[in-house]
Amino acid sequence: MKLIDDLKQFYGDTTTEFKKISWPSRDEVKDSTIIVCTTIVFVMVVLGLYDTGIVTVANFAQKLFSK
């Protein structure tokens, strides 16, 4: 029954390691989540502005050279 012994060993090792983890507090998780969401929104706005600029330049170039 090596498989069962291995599974018991794995479960025991996993339980021991989980007890060693330093979990973040609720406030730390909330603060980190706010930072991540704010960063995502900022990057979305910047990429949207770049995209709009590139499309505008491409449309201008298309109109300029298609005549």
Summary of the structure (lengths in Angstrom):
residues: 67
radius of gyration: 26.6
end to end distance: 81.0
largest distance: 81.0
contacts: 117
relative contact order: 0.05
helix: 88%
strand: 0%
